[in-house]
Amino acid sequence: MLVSQNSIRQFFLKSIISVLIGKDKLRFYSTIDWQKESDRFLKEDPVYPDYYSGKNFHGITGGYLNPIAAITYDVVTAFASPPNETWIRHQLINGIEPKPKKILDLGCGTGSATLMLKQAFGQAVVIGLDLSPYMLIVAEKKAQQAGLNIHWQQGLAEATGFEDAAFDLVTVSMLLHETPPDISQLIVLESFRLLKPGGQLIILDGNQFRLRYAQWLIEFFKEPYSKAYAAHSLEDWLKAAAFEKARTKYVGWIHQLTWGIKPIIK
Ligand SMILES: C[S@@+](CC[C@H](N)C(=O)[O-])C[C@H]1O[C@@H](n2cnc3c(N)ncnc32)[C@H](O)[C@@H]1O
């Protein structure tokens, strides 16, 4: 029998990921009716852009439009965020001032950052928006388990439909390496539109400088747009969108934080 190296690799990866998720969670996920639950998030027949529905992110067929992506996301992300995912995510939250009253987390995924934002700013209205209803199902379960009241919404980060100047903080974690550069720039522009004057955009994502020299990492995690992402500069995109005080700090081994403020026009 001919067994390809790829299928051996996939068998080992699947076994390791199953062990890391744990029996209890796997049993719990198997009780979810993914189709029925996802319908709760879909207002009308959603149209998914090709750059999203046409790619197998992380080697998963159908990418984020497959419940497997939602089930495996947290364990894979913990592994892909050295030296420590929680510490890295805390760097996004540390130093947010003044206390935001309305927060939007774009491309919130399974809500790891969204939950931390609500824990840090309990009085704030927090909205997590993602295109994948399956990621939102897991995010919602995590928030329920933590007793946190967060609004979860399905939609496009580059065309959210929220009104102008509705938020004083917009966060974007680990999204922009997974969208083509032209879409990422639209997401930065949309964030600008959504922020009140003086409001802040904070982006946590891969370290663009390091990733330029770590092609193997991009290939290992099977990221379709990371090479293009690494060739650009988030800071330049923020400046081009008219954000003030755009700056970047490298965090952990392979991440960066980029901030910008929407100017107050006097
Ligand atoms: C790598 S995950 C990041 C999830 C989360 N923010 C985190 O920090 O772990 C990227 C998420 O962005 C979502 N996504 C990708 N393109 C999107 C878009 N155009 N609009 C909204 N969500 C999008 C995916 O469905 C996925 O859940």
The ligand as a MOL file (V3000), in Angstrom:
LIG
                    3D

  0  0  0     0  0            999 V3000
M  V30 BEGIN CTAB
M  V30 COUNTS 27 29 0 0 0
M  V30 BEGIN ATOM
M  V30 1 C -6.9360 33.6930 12.2860 0
M  V30 2 S -8.5920 33.9410 12.7640 0 CHG=1
M  V30 3 C -8.4280 35.1600 14.0570 0
M  V30 4 C -9.5150 35.0160 15.0920 0
M  V30 5 C -9.3920 35.9160 16.3260 0
M  V30 6 N -9.4590 37.3230 16.0120 0
M  V30 7 C -8.1550 35.6380 17.1310 0
M  V30 8 O -7.4680 36.5880 17.5000 0
M  V30 9 O -7.9020 34.4710 17.4230 0 CHG=-1
M  V30 10 C -9.2340 34.9080 11.4470 0
M  V30 11 C -10.7490 35.0740 11.5620 0
M  V30 12 O -11.1380 36.0830 10.6620 0
M  V30 13 C -12.3290 35.6950 10.0210 0
M  V30 14 N -12.3760 36.4320 8.7430 0
M  V30 15 C -11.5710 36.2910 7.6710 0
M  V30 16 N -11.8820 37.1950 6.7310 0
M  V30 17 C -12.9000 37.9320 7.2510 0
M  V30 18 C -13.6430 39.0450 6.7650 0
M  V30 19 N -13.4210 39.5720 5.5720 0
M  V30 20 N -14.6120 39.5590 7.5500 0
M  V30 21 C -14.8720 39.0290 8.7780 0
M  V30 22 N -14.1920 37.9910 9.2860 0
M  V30 23 C -13.2200 37.4510 8.5260 0
M  V30 24 C -12.2380 34.1990 9.8980 0
M  V30 25 O -13.5070 33.6260 9.7540 0
M  V30 26 C -11.5310 33.8300 11.1940 0
M  V30 27 O -12.4540 33.5560 12.2020 0
M  V30 END ATOM
M  V30 BEGIN BOND
M  V30 1 1 1 2
M  V30 2 1 2 3
M  V30 3 1 2 10
M  V30 4 1 3 4
M  V30 5 1 4 5
M  V30 6 1 5 6
M  V30 7 1 5 7
M  V30 8 2 7 8
M  V30 9 1 7 9
M  V30 10 1 10 11
M  V30 11 1 11 12
M  V30 12 1 11 26
M  V30 13 1 12 13
M  V30 14 1 13 14
M  V30 15 1 13 24
M  V30 16 1 14 15
M  V30 17 1 14 23
M  V30 18 2 15 16
M  V30 19 1 16 17
M  V30 20 1 17 18
M  V30 21 2 17 23
M  V30 22 1 18 19
M  V30 23 2 18 20
M  V30 24 1 20 21
M  V30 25 2 21 22
M  V30 26 1 22 23
M  V30 27 1 24 25
M  V30 28 1 24 26
M  V30 29 1 26 27
M  V30 END BOND
M  V30 END CTAB
M  END
